[in-house]
């Protein structure tokens, strides 16, 4: 089943879309077996947004390689897009070397913060609008402990560019964990019912992605039969193999592998299947992939079609936890996990650093189509000593002369000031 790791790369390509102008792609439908095909949509990208497509795909390939090394001998299902969105939010709270390392890990070093934020904002809006047939959801959120003040500018940045909900709550109360899990359950349509087992104050960031779409041409369930699947460890499993006959599909091949594109919905999204030839090690294929190699495959696919008779397994994958600290450190992001991390853009009260970054994922591929989801959670903590202590209970009676000032909260600029000595 490990061969499924590369099959699922198509969903990683969600992070290669962006918004500008949506146009109709006036080409003949590739599927000749259905009448009145829906018209696929094409995104017309600005030069600035287009320049970020390659870094987005490069990040996806590097992420796949590092997780494949970290979780050797396991099936993989990942969402680089979910992780990138979560890291984008974290990026807005970072400063100095920490900020530079996060951008480098995302393959976006050298881009201005505004360009990076605009990219994620534009991409999310585009993804949600490109295919009305596909049920796609993207959500971001921030939870902060009531005892830990967060800078308004940080919250505003996350709301503006990531449409993130910001919630303040008591992390010490059991309802806090339930609230976060309820959010994940809702945003993933129940496919990931629990995203955290415990939380530590003072801050949690999260992204959730949900995808559900029907194949453009569904598989006939009556053609699904039990067939062998040859595992990478030399064993053989019996699987439910779906079957399609002579579909007109985009198809390409090299001496090492075959590649086909299975469209969903109105053809805006697709599952791209990379199948190594017999005798070719899947791990060698993964190591050979980079943005240039992926781009070559996609270009070949655009100009080649074939009548494909396809058999592929029906399968469900569910991964409880990918712990990504080591993965991201290998990708160049180490300072964020150190006690000298620079997250002054989030709060000035206590130094923050990242405790852990983890992702949960789910996918079900069957005759009708695909349902998939992922949640990425970033948990941030303070240095030993913790956040500010809970406020004490006091009583204040203003019954004597006093001073007062009206100020702007984020800068403390004084707009009015006064003194009252008698009323």
TORKOL-4160 file (C-alpha; in steps of 0.2 Angstrom, whole numbers, padded with zeros to 4 digits, m for minus):
423
<pt num="1" X="0000" Y="0000" Z="0000"/>
<pt num="2" X="0015" Y="0011" Z="0001"/>
<pt num="3" X="0013" Y="0014" Z="m0017"/>
<pt num="4" X="m0002" Y="0025" Z="m0013"/>
<pt num="5" X="0010" Y="0039" Z="m0007"/>
<pt num="6" X="0013" Y="0046" Z="m0023"/>
<pt num="7" X="m0004" Y="0043" Z="m0030"/>
<pt num="8" X="m0011" Y="0056" Z="m0018"/>
<pt num="9" X="0000" Y="0070" Z="m0024"/>
<pt num="10" X="m0014" Y="0077" Z="m0034"/>
<pt num="11" X="m0022" Y="0084" Z="m0018"/>
<pt num="12" X="m0005" Y="0092" Z="m0014"/>
<pt num="13" X="m0008" Y="0102" Z="m0029"/>
<pt num="14" X="m0022" Y="0112" Z="m0021"/>
<pt num="15" X="m0009" Y="0124" Z="m0015"/>
<pt num="16" X="m0004" Y="0128" Z="m0034"/>
<pt num="17" X="m0020" Y="0138" Z="m0037"/>
<pt num="18" X="m0023" Y="0156" Z="m0035"/>
<pt num="19" X="m0037" Y="0169" Z="m0038"/>
<pt num="20" X="m0038" Y="0183" Z="m0051"/>
<pt num="21" X="m0050" Y="0181" Z="m0065"/>
<pt num="22" X="m0059" Y="0165" Z="m0068"/>
<pt num="23" X="m0062" Y="0161" Z="m0086"/>
<pt num="24" X="m0070" Y="0147" Z="m0095"/>
<pt num="25" X="m0058" Y="0135" Z="m0103"/>
<pt num="26" X="m0065" Y="0132" Z="m0121"/>
<pt num="27" X="m0058" Y="0115" Z="m0125"/>
<pt num="28" X="m0066" Y="0099" Z="m0130"/>
<pt num="29" X="m0070" Y="0087" Z="m0115"/>
<pt num="30" X="m0057" Y="0074" Z="m0113"/>
<pt num="31" X="m0070" Y="0061" Z="m0107"/>
<pt num="32" X="m0079" Y="0055" Z="m0123"/>
<pt num="33" X="m0091" Y="0043" Z="m0113"/>
<pt num="34" X="m0102" Y="0057" Z="m0106"/>
<pt num="35" X="m0114" Y="0069" Z="m0114"/>
<pt num="36" X="m0116" Y="0087" Z="m0110"/>
<pt num="37" X="m0100" Y="0088" Z="m0099"/>
<pt num="38" X="m0098" Y="0103" Z="m0087"/>
<pt num="39" X="m0086" Y="0116" Z="m0093"/>
<pt num="40" X="m0070" Y="0116" Z="m0084"/>
<pt num="41" X="m0064" Y="0132" Z="m0077"/>
<pt num="42" X="m0046" Y="0140" Z="m0079"/>
<pt num="43" X="m0038" Y="0153" Z="m0067"/>
<pt num="44" X="m0030" Y="0167" Z="m0076"/>
<pt num="45" X="m0016" Y="0172" Z="m0064"/>
<pt num="46" X="m0007" Y="0189" Z="m0061"/>
<pt num="47" X="0012" Y="0188" Z="m0064"/>
<pt num="48" X="0015" Y="0190" Z="m0045"/>
<pt num="49" X="0003" Y="0176" Z="m0041"/>
<pt num="50" X="0010" Y="0165" Z="m0054"/>
<pt num="51" X="0028" Y="0167" Z="m0048"/>
<pt num="52" X="0022" Y="0158" Z="m0032"/>
<pt num="53" X="0016" Y="0143" Z="m0040"/>
<pt num="54" X="0033" Y="0135" Z="m0042"/>
<pt num="55" X="0038" Y="0138" Z="m0023"/>
<pt num="56" X="0021" Y="0130" Z="m0018"/>
<pt num="57" X="0024" Y="0114" Z="m0028"/>
<pt num="58" X="0042" Y="0114" Z="m0022"/>
<pt num="59" X="0036" Y="0115" Z="m0004"/>
<pt num="60" X="0024" Y="0100" Z="m0008"/>
<pt num="61" X="0038" Y="0089" Z="m0015"/>
<pt num="62" X="0050" Y="0093" Z="m0001"/>
<pt num="63" X="0036" Y="0090" Z="0012"/>
<pt num="64" X="0032" Y="0073" Z="0004"/>
<pt num="65" X="0051" Y="0068" Z="0004"/>
<pt num="66" X="0054" Y="0072" Z="0022"/>
<pt num="67" X="0038" Y="0064" Z="0029"/>
<pt num="68" X="0042" Y="0049" Z="0019"/>
<pt num="69" X="0059" Y="0048" Z="0027"/>
<pt num="70" X="0051" Y="0051" Z="0045"/>
<pt num="71" X="0037" Y="0039" Z="0042"/>
<pt num="72" X="0046" Y="0025" Z="0032"/>
<pt num="73" X="0036" Y="0009" Z="0028"/>
<pt num="74" X="0019" Y="0018" Z="0031"/>
<pt num="75" X="0006" Y="0024" Z="0019"/>
<pt num="76" X="0005" Y="0042" Z="0018"/>
<pt num="77" X="m0009" Y="0055" Z="0015"/>
<pt num="78" X="m0004" Y="0073" Z="0017"/>
<pt num="79" X="m0010" Y="0090" Z="0014"/>
<pt num="80" X="0004" Y="0102" Z="0010"/>
<pt num="81" X="m0009" Y="0116" Z="0007"/>
<pt num="82" X="m0016" Y="0114" Z="0025"/>
<pt num="83" X="0002" Y="0114" Z="0032"/>
<pt num="84" X="0007" Y="0129" Z="0022"/>
<pt num="85" X="m0009" Y="0139" Z="0027"/>
<pt num="86" X="m0005" Y="0135" Z="0046"/>
<pt num="87" X="0013" Y="0140" Z="0043"/>
<pt num="88" X="0008" Y="0156" Z="0034"/>
<pt num="89" X="m0002" Y="0161" Z="0050"/>
<pt num="90" X="0013" Y="0157" Z="0061"/>
<pt num="91" X="0024" Y="0167" Z="0049"/>
<pt num="92" X="0014" Y="0183" Z="0053"/>
<pt num="93" X="0018" Y="0181" Z="0071"/>
<pt num="94" X="0037" Y="0179" Z="0068"/>
<pt num="95" X="0051" Y="0191" Z="0067"/>
<pt num="96" X="0070" Y="0191" Z="0062"/>
<pt num="97" X="0078" Y="0175" Z="0059"/>
<pt num="98" X="0063" Y="0165" Z="0064"/>
<pt num="99" X="0052" Y="0173" Z="0051"/>
<pt num="100" X="0066" Y="0170" Z="0038"/>
<pt num="101" X="0067" Y="0152" Z="0042"/>
<pt num="102" X="0048" Y="0149" Z="0041"/>
<pt num="103" X="0048" Y="0157" Z="0024"/>
<pt num="104" X="0063" Y="0146" Z="0018"/>
<pt num="105" X="0054" Y="0130" Z="0024"/>
<pt num="106" X="0039" Y="0135" Z="0014"/>
<pt num="107" X="0051" Y="0138" Z="m0001"/>
<pt num="108" X="0045" Y="0156" Z="m0001"/>
<pt num="109" X="0061" Y="0165" Z="0005"/>
<pt num="110" X="0064" Y="0182" Z="m0003"/>
<pt num="111" X="0045" Y="0186" Z="m0005"/>
<pt num="112" X="0038" Y="0201" Z="0004"/>
<pt num="113" X="0026" Y="0197" Z="0018"/>
<pt num="114" X="0012" Y="0205" Z="0009"/>
<pt num="115" X="0015" Y="0195" Z="m0006"/>
<pt num="116" X="0015" Y="0179" Z="0004"/>
<pt num="117" X="m0001" Y="0184" Z="0013"/>
<pt num="118" X="m0010" Y="0189" Z="m0003"/>
<pt num="119" X="m0005" Y="0173" Z="m0011"/>
<pt num="120" X="m0014" Y="0163" Z="0003"/>
<pt num="121" X="m0029" Y="0174" Z="0003"/>
<pt num="122" X="m0031" Y="0174" Z="m0016"/>
<pt num="123" X="m0028" Y="0155" Z="m0017"/>
<pt num="124" X="m0041" Y="0151" Z="m0004"/>
<pt num="125" X="m0054" Y="0162" Z="m0013"/>
<pt num="126" X="m0050" Y="0154" Z="m0029"/>
<pt num="127" X="m0051" Y="0136" Z="m0023"/>
<pt num="128" X="m0068" Y="0139" Z="m0015"/>
<pt num="129" X="m0075" Y="0146" Z="m0032"/>
<pt num="130" X="m0068" Y="0136" Z="m0046"/>
<pt num="131" X="m0079" Y="0121" Z="m0046"/>
<pt num="132" X="m0097" Y="0122" Z="m0039"/>
<pt num="133" X="m0099" Y="0103" Z="m0041"/>
<pt num="134" X="m0085" Y="0100" Z="m0028"/>
<pt num="135" X="m0088" Y="0102" Z="m0010"/>
<pt num="136" X="m0072" Y="0111" Z="m0004"/>
<pt num="137" X="m0070" Y="0119" Z="0013"/>
<pt num="138" X="m0055" Y="0129" Z="0020"/>
<pt num="139" X="m0055" Y="0135" Z="0038"/>
<pt num="140" X="m0042" Y="0144" Z="0049"/>
<pt num="141" X="m0043" Y="0147" Z="0068"/>
<pt num="142" X="m0034" Y="0154" Z="0082"/>
<pt num="143" X="m0037" Y="0151" Z="0101"/>
<pt num="144" X="m0028" Y="0160" Z="0114"/>
<pt num="145" X="m0028" Y="0158" Z="0133"/>
<pt num="146" X="m0038" Y="0172" Z="0143"/>
<pt num="147" X="m0022" Y="0175" Z="0153"/>
<pt num="148" X="m0011" Y="0179" Z="0138"/>
<pt num="149" X="m0014" Y="0195" Z="0129"/>
<pt num="150" X="m0012" Y="0194" Z="0110"/>
<pt num="151" X="m0008" Y="0209" Z="0099"/>
<pt num="152" X="m0022" Y="0216" Z="0089"/>
<pt num="153" X="m0012" Y="0218" Z="0073"/>
<pt num="154" X="m0008" Y="0199" Z="0073"/>
<pt num="155" X="m0026" Y="0195" Z="0075"/>
<pt num="156" X="m0031" Y="0207" Z="0061"/>
<pt num="157" X="m0018" Y="0200" Z="0049"/>
<pt num="158" X="m0025" Y="0182" Z="0052"/>
<pt num="159" X="m0043" Y="0188" Z="0050"/>
<pt num="160" X="m0039" Y="0198" Z="0034"/>
<pt num="161" X="m0028" Y="0186" Z="0025"/>
<pt num="162" X="m0033" Y="0169" Z="0032"/>
<pt num="163" X="m0051" Y="0173" Z="0037"/>
<pt num="164" X="m0046" Y="0165" Z="0054"/>
<pt num="165" X="m0058" Y="0165" Z="0068"/>
<pt num="166" X="m0050" Y="0171" Z="0084"/>
<pt num="167" X="m0057" Y="0164" Z="0101"/>
<pt num="168" X="m0051" Y="0168" Z="0119"/>
<pt num="169" X="m0054" Y="0155" Z="0132"/>
<pt num="170" X="m0048" Y="0147" Z="0148"/>
<pt num="171" X="m0036" Y="0133" Z="0142"/>
<pt num="172" X="m0036" Y="0125" Z="0160"/>
<pt num="173" X="m0055" Y="0121" Z="0158"/>
<pt num="174" X="m0060" Y="0105" Z="0149"/>
<pt num="175" X="m0072" Y="0114" Z="0138"/>
<pt num="176" X="m0057" Y="0121" Z="0129"/>
<pt num="177" X="m0051" Y="0105" Z="0121"/>
<pt num="178" X="m0069" Y="0101" Z="0117"/>
<pt num="179" X="m0071" Y="0118" Z="0108"/>
<pt num="180" X="m0056" Y="0115" Z="0097"/>
<pt num="181" X="m0061" Y="0097" Z="0093"/>
<pt num="182" X="m0079" Y="0102" Z="0089"/>
<pt num="183" X="m0072" Y="0115" Z="0077"/>
<pt num="184" X="m0061" Y="0101" Z="0068"/>
<pt num="185" X="m0076" Y="0090" Z="0068"/>
<pt num="186" X="m0087" Y="0103" Z="0060"/>
<pt num="187" X="m0074" Y="0109" Z="0047"/>
<pt num="188" X="m0070" Y="0091" Z="0041"/>
<pt num="189" X="m0088" Y="0085" Z="0040"/>
<pt num="190" X="m0085" Y="0073" Z="0054"/>
<pt num="191" X="m0071" Y="0064" Z="0045"/>
<pt num="192" X="m0058" Y="0069" Z="0059"/>
<pt num="193" X="m0068" Y="0069" Z="0075"/>
<pt num="194" X="m0053" Y="0073" Z="0087"/>
<pt num="195" X="m0039" Y="0085" Z="0082"/>
<pt num="196" X="m0031" Y="0087" Z="0100"/>
<pt num="197" X="m0031" Y="0076" Z="0115"/>
<pt num="198" X="m0023" Y="0090" Z="0126"/>
<pt num="199" X="m0018" Y="0108" Z="0124"/>
<pt num="200" X="m0005" Y="0119" Z="0133"/>
<pt num="201" X="m0007" Y="0138" Z="0135"/>
<pt num="202" X="m0006" Y="0150" Z="0128"/>
<pt num="203" X="m0009" Y="0148" Z="0109"/>
<pt num="204" X="m0016" Y="0136" Z="0096"/>
<pt num="205" X="m0017" Y="0139" Z="0077"/>
<pt num="206" X="m0026" Y="0127" Z="0066"/>
<pt num="207" X="m0031" Y="0125" Z="0048"/>
<pt num="208" X="m0043" Y="0112" Z="0041"/>
<pt num="209" X="m0046" Y="0107" Z="0023"/>
<pt num="210" X="m0061" Y="0097" Z="0017"/>
<pt num="211" X="m0063" Y="0090" Z="m0001"/>
<pt num="212" X="m0077" Y="0079" Z="m0008"/>
<pt num="213" X="m0081" Y="0077" Z="m0026"/>
<pt num="214" X="m0088" Y="0064" Z="m0038"/>
<pt num="215" X="m0077" Y="0057" Z="m0052"/>
<pt num="216" X="m0082" Y="0064" Z="m0069"/>
<pt num="217" X="m0085" Y="0047" Z="m0074"/>
<pt num="218" X="m0089" Y="0035" Z="m0060"/>
<pt num="219" X="m0084" Y="0017" Z="m0058"/>
<pt num="220" X="m0098" Y="0004" Z="m0060"/>
<pt num="221" X="m0099" Y="m0005" Z="m0043"/>
<pt num="222" X="m0104" Y="m0021" Z="m0052"/>
<pt num="223" X="m0086" Y="m0021" Z="m0060"/>
<pt num="224" X="m0077" Y="m0020" Z="m0043"/>
<pt num="225" X="m0070" Y="m0037" Z="m0039"/>
<pt num="226" X="m0057" Y="m0044" Z="m0027"/>
<pt num="227" X="m0039" Y="m0044" Z="m0034"/>
<pt num="228" X="m0022" Y="m0045" Z="m0027"/>
<pt num="229" X="m0011" Y="m0030" Z="m0022"/>
<pt num="230" X="0007" Y="m0032" Z="m0021"/>
<pt num="231" X="0014" Y="m0023" Z="m0006"/>
<pt num="232" X="0031" Y="m0015" Z="m0006"/>
<pt num="233" X="0037" Y="m0027" Z="0008"/>
<pt num="234" X="0035" Y="m0042" Z="m0003"/>
<pt num="235" X="0018" Y="m0048" Z="0004"/>
<pt num="236" X="0001" Y="m0049" Z="m0006"/>
<pt num="237" X="m0015" Y="m0042" Z="0000"/>
<pt num="238" X="m0033" Y="m0044" Z="m0007"/>
<pt num="239" X="m0041" Y="m0028" Z="m0011"/>
<pt num="240" X="m0057" Y="m0022" Z="m0019"/>
<pt num="241" X="m0052" Y="m0017" Z="m0037"/>
<pt num="242" X="m0062" Y="m0004" Z="m0046"/>
<pt num="243" X="m0063" Y="m0005" Z="m0065"/>
<pt num="244" X="m0065" Y="0007" Z="m0080"/>
<pt num="245" X="m0064" Y="0002" Z="m0098"/>
<pt num="246" X="m0057" Y="0013" Z="m0112"/>
<pt num="247" X="m0058" Y="0030" Z="m0103"/>
<pt num="248" X="m0051" Y="0044" Z="m0113"/>
<pt num="249" X="m0039" Y="0051" Z="m0101"/>
<pt num="250" X="m0023" Y="0062" Z="m0100"/>
<pt num="251" X="m0009" Y="0050" Z="m0100"/>
<pt num="252" X="0010" Y="0050" Z="m0100"/>
<pt num="253" X="0024" Y="0038" Z="m0096"/>
<pt num="254" X="0043" Y="0037" Z="m0094"/>
<pt num="255" X="0055" Y="0022" Z="m0093"/>
<pt num="256" X="0051" Y="0022" Z="m0074"/>
<pt num="257" X="0033" Y="0026" Z="m0072"/>
<pt num="258" X="0016" Y="0029" Z="m0080"/>
<pt num="259" X="0005" Y="0044" Z="m0076"/>
<pt num="260" X="m0014" Y="0046" Z="m0078"/>
<pt num="261" X="m0026" Y="0060" Z="m0073"/>
<pt num="262" X="m0043" Y="0056" Z="m0067"/>
<pt num="263" X="m0054" Y="0071" Z="m0067"/>
<pt num="264" X="m0067" Y="0076" Z="m0054"/>
<pt num="265" X="m0083" Y="0087" Z="m0056"/>
<pt num="266" X="m0081" Y="0100" Z="m0069"/>
<pt num="267" X="m0063" Y="0095" Z="m0072"/>
<pt num="268" X="m0056" Y="0109" Z="m0061"/>
<pt num="269" X="m0049" Y="0095" Z="m0049"/>
<pt num="270" X="m0041" Y="0078" Z="m0053"/>
<pt num="271" X="m0032" Y="0064" Z="m0045"/>
<pt num="272" X="m0016" Y="0061" Z="m0053"/>
<pt num="273" X="m0009" Y="0044" Z="m0052"/>
<pt num="274" X="0009" Y="0040" Z="m0054"/>
<pt num="275" X="0012" Y="0021" Z="m0055"/>
<pt num="276" X="0031" Y="0015" Z="m0055"/>
<pt num="277" X="0034" Y="0002" Z="m0068"/>
<pt num="278" X="0037" Y="m0016" Z="m0062"/>
<pt num="279" X="0054" Y="m0017" Z="m0053"/>
<pt num="280" X="0055" Y="0002" Z="m0050"/>
<pt num="281" X="0057" Y="0006" Z="m0031"/>
<pt num="282" X="0043" Y="0019" Z="m0026"/>
<pt num="283" X="0056" Y="0027" Z="m0014"/>
<pt num="284" X="0068" Y="0031" Z="m0028"/>
<pt num="285" X="0053" Y="0039" Z="m0038"/>
<pt num="286" X="0049" Y="0050" Z="m0023"/>
<pt num="287" X="0067" Y="0055" Z="m0021"/>
<pt num="288" X="0068" Y="0060" Z="m0039"/>
<pt num="289" X="0053" Y="0071" Z="m0039"/>
<pt num="290" X="0055" Y="0090" Z="m0037"/>
<pt num="291" X="0046" Y="0105" Z="m0045"/>
<pt num="292" X="0055" Y="0103" Z="m0061"/>
<pt num="293" X="0051" Y="0085" Z="m0063"/>
<pt num="294" X="0033" Y="0087" Z="m0058"/>
<pt num="295" X="0031" Y="0101" Z="m0070"/>
<pt num="296" X="0038" Y="0090" Z="m0084"/>
<pt num="297" X="0025" Y="0077" Z="m0080"/>
<pt num="298" X="0011" Y="0089" Z="m0080"/>
<pt num="299" X="0016" Y="0097" Z="m0097"/>
<pt num="300" X="0017" Y="0080" Z="m0105"/>
<pt num="301" X="0000" Y="0076" Z="m0098"/>
<pt num="302" X="m0008" Y="0091" Z="m0106"/>
<pt num="303" X="m0004" Y="0086" Z="m0124"/>
<pt num="304" X="m0006" Y="0067" Z="m0122"/>
<pt num="305" X="m0022" Y="0057" Z="m0121"/>
<pt num="306" X="m0026" Y="0039" Z="m0122"/>
<pt num="307" X="m0040" Y="0026" Z="m0121"/>
<pt num="308" X="m0036" Y="0019" Z="m0104"/>
<pt num="309" X="m0043" Y="0004" Z="m0096"/>
<pt num="310" X="m0040" Y="0007" Z="m0078"/>
<pt num="311" X="m0041" Y="m0004" Z="m0063"/>
<pt num="312" X="m0037" Y="0004" Z="m0046"/>
<pt num="313" X="m0041" Y="m0001" Z="m0028"/>
<pt num="314" X="m0055" Y="0006" Z="m0017"/>
<pt num="315" X="m0046" Y="0012" Z="m0001"/>
<pt num="316" X="m0048" Y="0022" Z="0015"/>
<pt num="317" X="m0033" Y="0029" Z="0024"/>
<pt num="318" X="m0034" Y="0038" Z="0041"/>
<pt num="319" X="m0019" Y="0044" Z="0050"/>
<pt num="320" X="m0021" Y="0050" Z="0068"/>
<pt num="321" X="m0005" Y="0060" Z="0070"/>
<pt num="322" X="0009" Y="0066" Z="0059"/>
<pt num="323" X="0021" Y="0075" Z="0071"/>
<pt num="324" X="0030" Y="0087" Z="0060"/>
<pt num="325" X="0043" Y="0095" Z="0071"/>
<pt num="326" X="0058" Y="0085" Z="0065"/>
<pt num="327" X="0051" Y="0086" Z="0047"/>
<pt num="328" X="0051" Y="0105" Z="0047"/>
<pt num="329" X="0068" Y="0106" Z="0056"/>
<pt num="330" X="0075" Y="0096" Z="0041"/>
<pt num="331" X="0067" Y="0108" Z="0030"/>
<pt num="332" X="0076" Y="0123" Z="0038"/>
<pt num="333" X="0064" Y="0129" Z="0051"/>
<pt num="334" X="0073" Y="0126" Z="0068"/>
<pt num="335" X="0072" Y="0143" Z="0077"/>
<pt num="336" X="0053" Y="0142" Z="0079"/>
<pt num="337" X="0055" Y="0127" Z="0090"/>
<pt num="338" X="0069" Y="0135" Z="0101"/>
<pt num="339" X="0066" Y="0144" Z="0117"/>
<pt num="340" X="0074" Y="0159" Z="0109"/>
<pt num="341" X="0061" Y="0160" Z="0095"/>
<pt num="342" X="0056" Y="0177" Z="0089"/>
<pt num="343" X="0037" Y="0179" Z="0090"/>
<pt num="344" X="0036" Y="0196" Z="0096"/>
<pt num="345" X="0023" Y="0201" Z="0083"/>
<pt num="346" X="0011" Y="0190" Z="0093"/>
<pt num="347" X="0014" Y="0196" Z="0111"/>
<pt num="348" X="0026" Y="0206" Z="0121"/>
<pt num="349" X="0022" Y="0198" Z="0138"/>
<pt num="350" X="0031" Y="0182" Z="0137"/>
<pt num="351" X="0043" Y="0174" Z="0124"/>
<pt num="352" X="0033" Y="0161" Z="0114"/>
<pt num="353" X="0040" Y="0146" Z="0104"/>
<pt num="354" X="0032" Y="0132" Z="0095"/>
<pt num="355" X="0029" Y="0116" Z="0105"/>
<pt num="356" X="0023" Y="0105" Z="0091"/>
<pt num="357" X="0016" Y="0105" Z="0074"/>
<pt num="358" X="0005" Y="0090" Z="0069"/>
<pt num="359" X="m0007" Y="0085" Z="0055"/>
<pt num="360" X="m0021" Y="0072" Z="0055"/>
<pt num="361" X="m0028" Y="0066" Z="0038"/>
<pt num="362" X="m0042" Y="0056" Z="0031"/>
<pt num="363" X="m0046" Y="0050" Z="0013"/>
<pt num="364" X="m0059" Y="0038" Z="0006"/>
<pt num="365" X="m0058" Y="0033" Z="m0013"/>
<pt num="366" X="m0072" Y="0023" Z="m0020"/>
<pt num="367" X="m0083" Y="0021" Z="m0035"/>
<pt num="368" X="m0092" Y="0037" Z="m0034"/>
<pt num="369" X="m0077" Y="0048" Z="m0030"/>
<pt num="370" X="m0066" Y="0054" Z="m0016"/>
<pt num="371" X="m0069" Y="0062" Z="0001"/>
<pt num="372" X="m0053" Y="0069" Z="0010"/>
<pt num="373" X="m0049" Y="0080" Z="0024"/>
<pt num="374" X="m0034" Y="0086" Z="0034"/>
<pt num="375" X="m0031" Y="0097" Z="0050"/>
<pt num="376" X="m0014" Y="0105" Z="0054"/>
<pt num="377" X="m0012" Y="0111" Z="0072"/>
<pt num="378" X="0002" Y="0122" Z="0079"/>
<pt num="379" X="0003" Y="0123" Z="0098"/>
<pt num="380" X="0013" Y="0137" Z="0105"/>
<pt num="381" X="0019" Y="0139" Z="0123"/>
<pt num="382" X="0029" Y="0151" Z="0134"/>
<pt num="383" X="0046" Y="0149" Z="0143"/>
<pt num="384" X="0046" Y="0140" Z="0159"/>
<pt num="385" X="0036" Y="0151" Z="0171"/>
<pt num="386" X="0021" Y="0151" Z="0160"/>
<pt num="387" X="0009" Y="0165" Z="0155"/>
<pt num="388" X="0003" Y="0178" Z="0166"/>
<pt num="389" X="m0005" Y="0172" Z="0182"/>
<pt num="390" X="m0024" Y="0172" Z="0183"/>
<pt num="391" X="m0031" Y="0189" Z="0188"/>
<pt num="392" X="m0034" Y="0192" Z="0206"/>
<pt num="393" X="m0051" Y="0198" Z="0212"/>
<pt num="394" X="m0051" Y="0216" Z="0217"/>
<pt num="395" X="m0064" Y="0230" Z="0221"/>
<pt num="396" X="m0060" Y="0247" Z="0215"/>
<pt num="397" X="m0071" Y="0262" Z="0220"/>
<pt num="398" X="m0067" Y="0278" Z="0211"/>
<pt num="399" X="m0073" Y="0290" Z="0225"/>
<pt num="400" X="m0059" Y="0303" Z="0225"/>
<pt num="401" X="m0049" Y="0313" Z="0213"/>
<pt num="402" X="m0042" Y="0304" Z="0198"/>
<pt num="403" X="m0034" Y="0306" Z="0181"/>
<pt num="404" X="m0040" Y="0298" Z="0165"/>
<pt num="405" X="m0034" Y="0296" Z="0147"/>
<pt num="406" X="m0042" Y="0291" Z="0131"/>
<pt num="407" X="m0029" Y="0281" Z="0120"/>
<pt num="408" X="m0028" Y="0271" Z="0104"/>
<pt num="409" X="m0025" Y="0253" Z="0110"/>
<pt num="410" X="m0012" Y="0246" Z="0098"/>
<pt num="411" X="0000" Y="0261" Z="0100"/>
<pt num="412" X="m0006" Y="0269" Z="0117"/>
<pt num="413" X="m0006" Y="0286" Z="0108"/>
<pt num="414" X="m0016" Y="0298" Z="0120"/>
<pt num="415" X="m0030" Y="0306" Z="0111"/>
<pt num="416" X="m0038" Y="0314" Z="0127"/>
<pt num="417" X="m0031" Y="0316" Z="0145"/>
<pt num="418" X="m0040" Y="0324" Z="0160"/>
<pt num="419" X="m0040" Y="0326" Z="0179"/>
<pt num="420" X="m0055" Y="0325" Z="0190"/>
<pt num="421" X="m0054" Y="0333" Z="0207"/>
<pt num="422" X="m0072" Y="0337" Z="0210"/>
<pt num="423" X="m0089" Y="0332" Z="0203"/>
